[in-house]
Amino acid sequence: HGKWAKQLELAEARGARWALLAGREAAGGKLTLKEIASRKQAVISFRTDAHGAISLEPTMGDWAKVVAG
């Protein structure tokens, strides 16, 4: 879970804001990463693009794995 926390901090530091997807519909527009994490409704998968920017993708995956570490 340390890796996830670090990635969240890094992305937050960059001012990233992402829409939280719950099921098939967006749930209330844009949320901060902290809000997404606190709601525990999605797994956030991290990817970096060619320029090293972090891409966050809320998915309906196994959130328990992330929070349990």
Buried (B, 14 or more C-beta within 10 A) or exposed (E): EEEBEEBBEEBBEEEBBBEBBEEEEEBEEEBBBEEBBEBEBBBBEBEEEEEEEBEBEBEEEEBEEBEEE
